[in-house]
């Protein structure tokens, strides 16, 4: 055998090509899809995190604003603003209210209060509070926002702390970055301004909330106001002049303008090899936006690592494929040759099948020899199958032939009775019906539809009604959706005939026979025959049920049956039902006594898919 046709050569070449190309394509597609998936996953995760942080910051600002409402919750506070500085009790109560605000809000650096009514300024800071008379509030802290058109409460962006015009407690005490909540105190419900309250807050809470959003070693976080001035950023200090980069601020402004009047704008954009995810607080007092910067090398680090890992796995897999191919090819060709020797022994004898295969390798030889064996087996199976079909056909014809004597005897007896009574026209009608039934019974057809079988039963019952007259009532009720189901020919007549053989002549009063069909489900129908004749004795009923059960549970037809002359109609029916049942869906016949008397016979047939 030429090396060109060797399985080993073909297998090595095929496995190298079939492994290398898919692996390279898989690595490329995995890298692209992983980058896309990581990008989408990172955006969604960061949106959720930043949204939660924005909610926490919003709640923090709202808590500070609510705490500042203590100036209105204290009924004496507004009156005390007009009393100070002369009334020391009023001064003490004002200090108490300010200390309450300071205790209610975390991260309060200092509080500043100015009373327009008493021209008094107060600064609550460590270590001691300070107080002095002034004609106007410290203008540097209010930035002119105490005019009539200004809001009653607002948050000043990040700036360096100062002493609101008071002398510093220590020359060495450095300024720090703070944000300030300003509230104008009015004489509610009038609009007269009684004073102004300023609460300086350090960045500890903001840092704690935003610190959970990013990795300080790889990412950056910003909190900016509506003018893109940086309020807080991680990894470095902020002064009051820091703003976002111009390109980033421009993208953020575009996002805000496209959102219209919405105050909780959220989204993301890419710029300068970084991904920016942002979320606006939507606070009434602070127009802030949280912006997270994720560099591409951080964003796609997992994709890069995964790609390198896949590359290493691919190289190892390729080496393993080469080794495994060599090993498997050697292990396969040896057993194949041994298998061919065994198959040559099977082939000896009468197995002569000419197979033309273009393949000249070991698999080709194996295929030819295997086909030789399979053709022989198939021929044997086909021969046995034909013998079985012939046996079943002969057996079916013999079973059908057993029915004719009973049918002819009973029918001719009825016609003879009419002839004796000289009813020629009725005798002609009965002979016409009999001819139709004989043609039907002698048809060379194994199976018919329920419609044809029902018509045959109707003709038979008409003959019997002629025989019994008013002593016999007949009721037929076949569901239309069951009439197309196929069944063995001459099935219903033997079942009906049992009534006339075993009970009609001794039946006191009027006899009754009903025959109906219905569909049980999509695949099965049920034919039910009821009569009011004598019930079957219990021992005989148990015997009948015994051989009915045997016929349902065995694949073959038993030839050892006791008392062949009894129940011949039922035996023939169940045999023909078994012979013509759909494979795997055997027909069933059940027989039961009725109360107080009578017999009920039920036939269940498979209606197909």
C-alpha positions as CSV (number, residue, x, y, z in Angstrom):
1,X,0.0,0.0,0.0
2,X,1.4,3.4,-1.0
3,X,2.2,5.9,1.7
4,X,0.1,8.4,-0.2
5,X,-3.0,6.4,0.6
6,X,-1.9,5.6,4.2
7,X,-4.4,6.5,6.9
8,X,-1.5,7.8,9.0
9,X,-0.5,10.4,6.3
10,X,-4.0,11.5,5.7
11,X,-4.8,11.7,9.4
12,X,-1.8,13.8,10.3
13,X,-2.4,16.3,7.4
14,X,-6.1,16.5,8.2
15,X,-5.7,17.0,11.9
16,X,-3.0,19.8,11.4
17,X,-5.2,21.7,9.0
18,X,-8.4,21.0,11.0
19,X,-6.8,22.1,14.2
20,X,-4.6,25.1,13.3
21,X,-7.2,27.1,11.3
22,X,-10.1,26.8,13.8
23,X,-7.7,27.6,16.7
24,X,-6.4,30.8,15.0
25,X,-10.0,31.8,14.0
26,X,-11.2,31.0,17.5
27,X,-8.5,33.1,19.2
28,X,-9.2,36.1,17.0
29,X,-13.0,35.8,17.4
30,X,-12.6,35.2,21.2
31,X,-10.4,38.4,21.5
32,X,-12.9,40.5,19.6
33,X,-16.0,39.2,21.3
34,X,-14.3,39.3,24.7
35,X,-13.4,42.9,24.2
36,X,-16.9,43.7,23.2
37,X,-18.4,41.7,26.1
38,X,-16.0,43.2,28.6
39,X,-16.7,46.7,27.4
40,X,-20.5,46.2,27.7
41,X,-20.1,44.5,31.0
42,X,-17.8,47.2,32.4
43,X,-20.2,49.9,31.2
44,X,-23.2,48.3,32.8
45,X,-21.5,47.5,36.0
46,X,-20.0,50.9,36.4
47,X,-23.3,52.5,35.5
48,X,-24.9,50.6,38.4
49,X,-22.2,51.5,40.8
50,X,-22.1,55.1,39.8
51,X,-25.9,55.3,40.0
52,X,-25.7,53.9,43.5
53,X,-23.0,56.4,44.5
54,X,-25.0,59.3,43.0
55,X,-27.9,58.2,45.1
56,X,-25.7,58.1,48.2
57,X,-24.3,61.6,47.4
58,X,-27.7,62.9,46.7
59,X,-28.9,61.6,50.1
60,X,-25.9,63.0,51.8
61,X,-26.6,66.5,50.4
62,X,-30.3,66.1,51.2
63,X,-29.4,65.2,54.8
64,X,-27.2,68.3,55.1
65,X,-30.1,70.4,53.8
66,X,-32.5,68.8,56.2
67,X,-30.2,69.3,59.1
68,X,-30.0,73.0,58.2
69,X,-33.8,73.2,58.7
70,X,-33.1,73.0,62.4
71,X,-33.1,76.8,62.3
72,X,-36.9,76.6,61.6
73,X,-37.6,73.6,63.8
74,X,-36.5,75.5,66.9
75,X,-39.5,77.9,67.6
76,X,-37.2,80.3,69.5
77,X,-34.4,80.5,67.0
78,X,-35.8,83.2,64.7
79,X,-36.6,85.4,67.7
80,X,-33.2,84.8,69.1
81,X,-31.5,86.1,65.9
82,X,-33.0,89.5,66.7
83,X,-32.0,89.5,70.4
84,X,-28.3,88.8,70.1
85,X,-25.8,90.0,71.1
86,X,-27.3,91.7,74.1
87,X,-29.3,88.6,75.3
88,X,-26.8,86.0,76.5
89,X,-29.6,83.4,76.9
90,X,-30.5,83.9,73.2
91,X,-26.8,83.6,72.3
92,X,-26.6,80.3,74.2
93,X,-29.8,78.9,72.5
94,X,-28.4,79.9,69.0
95,X,-25.1,78.1,69.9
96,X,-27.1,75.0,70.9
97,X,-29.0,75.0,67.6
98,X,-25.8,75.3,65.6
99,X,-24.2,72.5,67.6
100,X,-27.3,70.4,66.9
101,X,-26.8,70.9,63.2
102,X,-23.1,70.1,63.5
103,X,-23.8,66.9,65.4
104,X,-26.5,65.8,62.9
105,X,-24.2,66.1,59.9
106,X,-21.0,64.1,59.5
107,X,-17.8,65.8,58.2
108,X,-18.8,69.3,59.3
109,X,-15.7,71.4,59.3
110,X,-17.2,74.7,60.6
111,X,-20.5,76.6,60.6
112,X,-21.0,80.3,59.9
113,X,-24.1,82.3,60.9
114,X,-24.8,86.0,60.3
115,X,-27.9,87.8,61.7
116,X,-29.1,90.7,59.6
117,X,-31.4,91.7,62.4
118,X,-28.7,91.9,65.1
119,X,-25.7,92.6,62.8
120,X,-24.0,89.6,64.5
121,X,-21.7,87.0,62.9
122,X,-21.0,83.6,64.6
123,X,-18.4,81.0,63.6
124,X,-18.6,77.5,65.2
125,X,-15.2,75.8,64.8
126,X,-12.6,74.1,67.0
127,X,-11.5,74.8,69.6
128,X,-13.8,77.6,70.5
129,X,-16.8,79.4,68.8
130,X,-16.3,83.0,67.7
131,X,-18.7,85.9,67.6
132,X,-18.5,89.6,66.6
133,X,-20.7,92.4,65.4
134,X,-20.9,93.1,61.6
135,X,-23.2,95.2,59.5
136,X,-23.2,92.6,56.7
137,X,-22.3,89.0,56.2
138,X,-18.9,87.9,55.0
139,X,-19.4,88.7,51.3
140,X,-16.5,86.4,50.1
141,X,-18.4,83.3,51.2
142,X,-21.8,84.3,49.7
143,X,-20.5,85.5,46.3
144,X,-23.3,88.0,46.0
145,X,-26.0,85.2,46.2
146,X,-28.1,86.8,48.9
147,X,-30.1,89.0,46.6
148,X,-33.8,88.6,46.2
149,X,-33.6,86.6,43.0
150,X,-31.2,84.0,44.5
151,X,-32.5,80.6,45.9
152,X,-32.9,80.1,49.6
153,X,-30.4,77.2,49.6
154,X,-27.6,76.2,47.3
155,X,-24.3,74.3,47.5
156,X,-21.0,76.1,46.7
157,X,-18.5,74.0,44.7
158,X,-15.2,72.9,46.1
159,X,-13.0,75.8,47.4
160,X,-10.3,76.4,50.0
161,X,-11.6,76.9,53.5
162,X,-11.3,80.3,55.2
163,X,-12.3,81.9,58.6
164,X,-15.2,84.1,57.2
165,X,-13.2,87.2,58.3
166,X,-12.4,86.0,61.8
167,X,-8.9,85.7,63.1
168,X,-7.4,82.3,62.6
169,X,-7.2,80.2,65.8
170,X,-3.7,79.1,64.8
171,X,-1.4,80.6,62.2
172,X,-0.2,77.1,61.3
173,X,-3.7,75.7,60.7
174,X,-3.7,75.1,56.9
175,X,-6.7,75.7,54.6
176,X,-8.4,72.6,53.2
177,X,-10.8,71.8,50.4
178,X,-14.4,72.1,51.4
179,X,-17.9,72.4,49.9
180,X,-20.4,74.8,51.5
181,X,-24.1,74.6,51.8
182,X,-25.6,78.1,52.1
183,X,-29.1,78.7,53.4
184,X,-30.9,82.1,53.6
185,X,-32.9,82.3,56.8
186,X,-36.2,84.1,56.3
187,X,-39.0,85.2,58.7
188,X,-41.4,82.5,57.4
189,X,-44.0,83.0,56.0
190,X,-42.7,86.5,54.9
191,X,-39.8,86.9,52.6
192,X,-37.8,89.1,55.0
193,X,-34.2,87.8,55.4
194,X,-33.2,87.4,59.0
195,X,-29.8,85.8,58.3
196,X,-27.6,83.4,56.4
197,X,-26.2,80.0,57.4
198,X,-23.1,78.5,55.8
199,X,-22.0,74.8,56.6
200,X,-18.5,73.9,55.5
201,X,-18.1,70.2,54.8
202,X,-14.8,68.4,54.3
203,X,-14.4,65.7,51.6
204,X,-14.4,62.6,53.8
205,X,-17.9,61.4,53.0
206,X,-17.5,62.1,49.3
207,X,-14.2,60.3,49.3
208,X,-15.7,57.3,51.1
209,X,-18.7,57.1,48.7
210,X,-16.6,57.5,45.5
211,X,-13.7,55.5,46.8
212,X,-15.6,52.3,46.2
213,X,-16.1,53.1,42.6
214,X,-12.6,52.7,41.2
215,X,-9.1,51.2,41.5
216,X,-6.9,54.1,42.5
217,X,-3.9,52.4,40.9
218,X,-5.5,52.1,37.5
219,X,-8.6,54.4,37.2
220,X,-9.7,57.9,38.1
221,X,-12.9,59.3,39.5
222,X,-14.2,62.9,39.4
223,X,-17.1,64.8,40.9
224,X,-17.8,67.9,38.9
225,X,-20.4,70.7,39.1
226,X,-22.5,72.2,36.3
227,X,-19.6,74.3,35.0
228,X,-17.3,71.2,35.0
229,X,-15.3,72.5,37.9
230,X,-13.8,69.5,39.8
231,X,-15.3,69.2,43.3
232,X,-13.5,66.0,44.1
233,X,-11.0,63.7,42.3
234,X,-9.2,60.7,43.5
235,X,-5.4,60.3,43.8
236,X,-4.7,64.1,44.0
237,X,-5.8,67.3,45.8
238,X,-8.2,69.8,44.2
239,X,-8.2,73.6,44.3
240,X,-11.0,75.8,43.4
241,X,-9.7,76.4,39.8
242,X,-9.4,72.7,38.7
243,X,-11.7,71.8,35.8
244,X,-12.1,68.8,33.5
245,X,-10.1,68.6,30.3
246,X,-11.6,70.6,27.5
247,X,-12.4,67.6,25.3
248,X,-14.0,65.7,28.2
249,X,-16.0,68.7,29.4
250,X,-17.2,69.2,25.8
251,X,-18.5,65.6,25.6
252,X,-20.2,66.0,29.0
253,X,-21.9,69.3,28.0
254,X,-23.2,67.7,24.8
255,X,-24.7,64.9,26.9
256,X,-26.3,67.4,29.2
257,X,-27.7,69.5,26.4
258,X,-29.2,66.4,24.6
259,X,-31.0,65.4,27.8
260,X,-32.9,68.7,28.0
261,X,-34.3,69.5,31.4
262,X,-33.5,66.1,32.9
263,X,-31.4,66.3,36.0
264,X,-30.2,62.7,36.2
265,X,-28.3,62.3,32.9
266,X,-26.3,59.1,32.6
267,X,-24.2,57.5,29.8
268,X,-20.7,56.9,28.6
269,X,-18.3,57.9,25.8
270,X,-14.7,57.1,24.7
271,X,-11.9,59.6,24.4
272,X,-8.1,59.6,24.6
273,X,-7.9,55.8,24.8
274,X,-10.2,55.8,27.8
275,X,-13.8,55.0,28.6
276,X,-15.7,57.7,30.6
277,X,-18.9,56.7,32.4
278,X,-20.9,59.5,34.0
279,X,-24.1,59.9,36.1
280,X,-25.7,63.2,37.2
281,X,-27.0,63.5,40.8
282,X,-30.3,65.1,40.0
283,X,-30.1,67.0,43.3
284,X,-32.1,70.1,43.8
285,X,-29.2,71.8,45.6
286,X,-26.1,70.4,43.9
287,X,-25.8,70.1,40.1
288,X,-23.0,67.5,40.3
289,X,-22.0,64.8,38.0
290,X,-19.9,61.7,38.8
291,X,-17.4,60.8,36.1
292,X,-15.3,57.7,36.0
293,X,-12.3,57.3,33.7
294,X,-11.2,53.8,32.8
295,X,-8.1,53.5,30.6
296,X,-8.3,51.0,27.7
297,X,-5.4,49.0,29.1
298,X,-7.4,48.5,32.3
299,X,-10.7,48.0,30.5
300,X,-9.3,45.3,28.2
301,X,-6.7,43.8,30.5
302,X,-8.8,40.6,31.0
303,X,-9.3,40.3,27.2
304,X,-5.6,40.5,26.6
305,X,-4.8,38.0,29.4
306,X,-7.5,35.6,28.0
307,X,-6.1,35.9,24.5
308,X,-2.6,35.1,25.7
309,X,-3.9,32.2,27.7
310,X,-5.9,30.9,24.7
311,X,-2.7,31.2,22.5
312,X,-0.7,29.1,25.0
313,X,-3.5,26.6,25.1
314,X,-3.7,26.5,21.3
315,X,0.0,25.8,21.0
316,X,-0.2,23.1,23.6
317,X,-3.3,21.6,21.9
318,X,-1.6,21.7,18.5
319,X,1.4,19.8,19.9
320,X,-0.9,17.3,21.6
321,X,-2.9,16.8,18.4
322,X,0.3,16.0,16.5
323,X,1.4,13.5,19.2
324,X,-2.1,12.0,19.5
325,X,-2.5,11.7,15.7
326,X,0.8,9.7,15.4
327,X,-0.2,7.5,18.4
328,X,-3.7,6.9,17.2
329,X,-2.7,6.2,13.6
330,X,-0.3,3.5,14.7
331,X,-2.8,2.0,17.1
332,X,-5.6,1.9,14.6
333,X,-3.8,0.4,11.6
334,X,-2.6,-2.6,13.5
335,X,-6.0,-3.7,14.8
336,X,-7.5,-3.0,11.4
337,X,-5.2,-5.6,9.8
338,X,-6.1,-8.1,12.5
339,X,-9.8,-7.3,12.0
340,X,-9.5,-8.0,8.3
341,X,-8.2,-11.5,9.0
342,X,-11.2,-12.2,11.2
343,X,-13.6,-10.8,8.5
344,X,-11.9,-13.0,5.9
345,X,-13.0,-16.0,7.9
346,X,-16.6,-14.7,8.1
347,X,-16.5,-14.1,4.3
348,X,-15.6,-17.7,3.5
349,X,-18.4,-19.8,2.0
350,X,-21.4,-18.5,0.1
351,X,-20.9,-14.7,0.7
352,X,-20.1,-13.4,-2.9
353,X,-21.0,-9.7,-3.2
354,X,-19.1,-7.5,-5.7
355,X,-18.5,-4.1,-4.0
356,X,-16.7,-1.3,-5.9
357,X,-15.0,1.2,-3.7
358,X,-12.5,3.9,-4.8
359,X,-10.8,4.1,-1.5
360,X,-7.6,1.9,-1.2
361,X,-6.7,2.4,2.4
362,X,-7.5,0.2,5.4
363,X,-10.9,1.7,5.9
364,X,-11.8,0.9,2.3
365,X,-10.9,-2.7,2.8
366,X,-12.8,-2.8,6.1
367,X,-15.9,-1.3,4.4
368,X,-15.9,-3.9,1.6
369,X,-15.7,-6.8,4.0
370,X,-18.2,-5.3,6.4
371,X,-20.6,-4.8,3.5
372,X,-20.2,-8.4,2.5
373,X,-21.2,-9.5,5.9
374,X,-24.1,-7.1,6.2
375,X,-25.6,-8.0,2.8
376,X,-25.6,-11.6,3.9
377,X,-27.3,-10.8,7.2
378,X,-29.9,-8.6,5.4
379,X,-30.7,-11.4,2.9
380,X,-31.3,-13.7,5.8
381,X,-33.5,-11.2,7.6
382,X,-35.5,-10.5,4.4
383,X,-36.1,-14.2,3.8
384,X,-37.3,-14.7,7.3
385,X,-39.5,-11.6,7.1
386,X,-41.2,-12.9,3.9
387,X,-41.9,-16.2,5.5
388,X,-43.4,-14.5,8.5
389,X,-45.7,-12.3,6.3
390,X,-46.8,-15.4,4.4
391,X,-47.7,-17.2,7.6
392,X,-49.6,-14.2,8.9
393,X,-51.6,-13.9,5.7
394,X,-52.6,-17.5,5.7
395,X,-53.5,-17.3,9.3
396,X,-55.6,-14.2,8.7
397,X,-57.6,-15.9,5.9
398,X,-58.3,-18.9,8.0
399,X,-59.6,-16.7,10.9
400,X,-61.9,-14.7,8.5
401,X,-63.2,-18.0,7.1
402,X,-64.4,-19.1,10.6
403,X,-66.8,-16.2,10.7
404,X,-68.8,-17.0,7.5
405,X,-70.7,-20.1,8.8
406,X,-72.1,-18.3,11.8
407,X,-73.2,-15.3,9.7
408,X,-74.8,-17.3,6.9
409,X,-76.6,-19.7,9.3
410,X,-78.3,-16.9,11.3
411,X,-79.1,-14.8,8.2
412,X,-80.6,-17.6,6.1
413,X,-82.7,-18.6,9.1
414,X,-84.3,-15.2,9.2
415,X,-85.0,-15.1,5.4
416,X,-86.5,-18.6,5.6
417,X,-88.9,-17.4,8.3
418,X,-90.1,-14.6,6.0
419,X,-90.5,-17.0,3.1
420,X,-92.7,-19.3,5.2
421,X,-94.8,-16.2,6.0
422,X,-95.1,-15.5,2.3
423,X,-93.7,-12.0,2.5
424,X,-92.0,-11.9,-0.8
425,X,-91.1,-8.2,-0.9
426,X,-89.5,-8.3,2.5
427,X,-87.7,-11.4,1.6
428,X,-86.3,-9.7,-1.5
429,X,-85.2,-6.7,0.6
430,X,-83.4,-9.0,3.0
431,X,-81.8,-11.0,0.2
432,X,-80.5,-7.7,-1.3
433,X,-79.1,-6.7,2.1
434,X,-77.6,-10.2,2.4
435,X,-76.0,-10.0,-1.0
436,X,-74.3,-6.7,0.0
437,X,-73.0,-8.3,3.2
438,X,-71.7,-11.3,1.3
439,X,-69.9,-9.2,-1.1
440,X,-68.5,-7.2,1.8
441,X,-67.4,-10.3,3.7
442,X,-65.8,-11.9,0.5
443,X,-63.8,-8.8,-0.4
444,X,-60.1,-9.5,-0.9
445,X,-59.2,-6.7,1.6
446,X,-57.8,-7.1,5.0
447,X,-58.5,-3.7,6.5
448,X,-61.4,-1.3,5.9
449,X,-62.5,2.0,7.4
450,X,-64.8,2.2,10.4
451,X,-67.3,3.9,8.1
452,X,-67.5,0.7,6.0
453,X,-67.5,-1.6,9.0
454,X,-70.3,0.4,10.6
455,X,-72.4,0.2,7.4
456,X,-71.9,-3.6,7.4
457,X,-73.0,-3.8,11.1
458,X,-76.1,-1.7,10.2
459,X,-77.2,-4.1,7.5
460,X,-76.7,-7.0,9.8
461,X,-78.8,-5.4,12.5
462,X,-81.5,-4.7,10.0
463,X,-81.7,-8.4,9.2
464,X,-81.9,-9.2,12.9
465,X,-84.6,-6.6,13.5
466,X,-86.6,-8.3,10.8
467,X,-86.2,-11.5,12.7
468,X,-87.1,-10.2,16.2
469,X,-89.4,-7.4,15.2
470,X,-90.5,-5.1,18.1
471,X,-88.5,-7.3,20.5
472,X,-85.2,-5.6,19.4
473,X,-84.2,-2.0,19.7
474,X,-81.0,-0.8,17.9
475,X,-79.1,2.4,18.6
476,X,-76.1,3.5,16.4
477,X,-74.0,6.5,17.3
478,X,-70.6,6.8,15.4
479,X,-68.6,10.0,15.9
480,X,-67.7,11.6,12.5
481,X,-64.1,12.1,13.4
482,X,-63.6,8.3,14.0
483,X,-65.1,7.0,10.7
484,X,-61.8,7.3,8.8
485,X,-59.8,5.1,11.1
486,X,-58.8,1.7,9.6
487,X,-59.6,-1.6,11.3
488,X,-59.7,-5.3,10.3
489,X,-62.7,-6.3,8.1
490,X,-65.5,-8.2,9.8
491,X,-64.7,-7.0,13.4
492,X,-68.0,-5.7,14.6
493,X,-70.4,-8.4,13.3
494,X,-68.9,-11.2,15.4
495,X,-69.2,-9.0,18.5
496,X,-72.8,-8.2,17.8
497,X,-73.5,-11.8,16.9
498,X,-72.6,-13.0,20.4
499,X,-75.8,-11.4,21.7
500,X,-78.0,-13.3,19.3
501,X,-76.1,-16.6,20.0
502,X,-76.2,-16.4,23.8
503,X,-79.0,-14.2,24.9
504,X,-81.5,-13.0,22.3
505,X,-83.7,-16.1,22.3
506,X,-84.0,-16.3,26.1
507,X,-84.2,-12.6,26.7
508,X,-87.4,-11.7,28.6
509,X,-89.0,-8.5,27.3
510,X,-87.5,-6.1,24.7
511,X,-83.8,-6.5,23.7
512,X,-81.5,-3.5,23.3
513,X,-78.2,-3.1,21.4
514,X,-76.2,0.1,21.2
515,X,-73.1,0.6,19.1
516,X,-71.1,3.9,19.4
517,X,-67.6,5.3,18.7
518,X,-65.7,8.2,20.1
519,X,-62.2,9.7,20.0
520,X,-60.3,9.3,23.3
521,X,-57.4,11.6,22.3
522,X,-55.4,12.6,19.2
523,X,-54.1,9.1,18.7
524,X,-56.8,6.6,20.0
525,X,-60.5,5.9,19.4
526,X,-62.9,3.7,21.3
527,X,-65.8,1.6,20.0
528,X,-68.3,0.5,22.6
529,X,-71.0,-2.2,22.2
530,X,-73.7,-2.6,24.9
531,X,-76.6,-5.1,25.1
532,X,-79.1,-6.0,27.8
533,X,-78.9,-9.7,27.4
534,X,-77.9,-12.2,30.1
535,X,-74.7,-11.5,31.9
536,X,-71.7,-13.7,31.5
537,X,-71.1,-16.1,34.4
538,X,-68.3,-15.0,36.6
539,X,-66.1,-18.0,36.1
540,X,-66.5,-17.8,32.3
541,X,-65.8,-14.0,32.4
542,X,-62.6,-14.6,34.3
543,X,-61.6,-17.2,31.7
544,X,-62.3,-14.9,28.8
545,X,-60.3,-12.1,30.5
546,X,-57.5,-14.5,31.0
547,X,-56.9,-15.3,27.4
548,X,-57.6,-11.7,26.4
549,X,-54.9,-10.6,28.7
550,X,-52.5,-13.2,27.3
551,X,-53.2,-12.0,23.8
552,X,-52.4,-8.4,24.8
553,X,-49.2,-9.2,26.6
554,X,-47.6,-11.7,24.1
555,X,-46.2,-11.0,20.7
556,X,-47.2,-14.3,19.1
557,X,-50.5,-16.0,18.8
558,X,-51.1,-18.9,21.1
559,X,-52.1,-22.2,19.5
560,X,-53.0,-23.9,22.8
561,X,-56.4,-22.6,23.6
562,X,-59.0,-24.5,25.6
563,X,-62.6,-24.9,24.6
564,X,-62.1,-23.7,21.0
565,X,-65.8,-23.8,20.3
566,X,-66.6,-21.3,23.0
567,X,-66.2,-17.5,22.4
568,X,-65.0,-18.2,18.8
569,X,-66.2,-14.7,17.7
570,X,-64.2,-12.9,20.4
571,X,-61.1,-15.1,19.7
572,X,-61.2,-14.3,16.0
573,X,-61.7,-10.6,16.6
574,X,-58.8,-10.3,19.0
575,X,-56.5,-12.4,16.7
576,X,-57.3,-10.2,13.7
577,X,-56.9,-7.0,15.8
578,X,-53.5,-8.2,16.9
579,X,-52.4,-9.3,13.4
580,X,-53.3,-5.9,12.0
581,X,-52.3,-3.6,14.8
582,X,-49.9,-0.7,14.3
583,X,-46.3,-1.7,15.5
584,X,-45.9,-0.6,19.1
585,X,-49.6,0.4,19.4
586,X,-51.5,-2.9,19.9
587,X,-55.3,-2.8,19.8
588,X,-57.2,-3.8,22.9
589,X,-60.5,-5.6,23.6
590,X,-62.2,-5.5,27.0
591,X,-65.4,-7.2,28.1
592,X,-67.5,-6.5,31.3
593,X,-70.9,-7.3,32.7
594,X,-73.4,-4.5,33.1
595,X,-75.8,-3.9,36.0
596,X,-78.3,-5.3,36.5
597,X,-77.8,-7.4,33.4
598,X,-76.2,-7.2,30.0
599,X,-72.7,-7.1,28.5
600,X,-70.4,-4.3,27.5
601,X,-67.6,-4.8,25.0
602,X,-65.0,-2.1,24.3
603,X,-62.5,-2.0,21.4
604,X,-59.6,0.5,21.5
605,X,-57.8,1.2,18.2
606,X,-54.8,3.3,17.3
607,X,-55.9,6.2,15.0
608,X,-52.4,7.2,13.9
609,X,-50.3,10.3,14.4
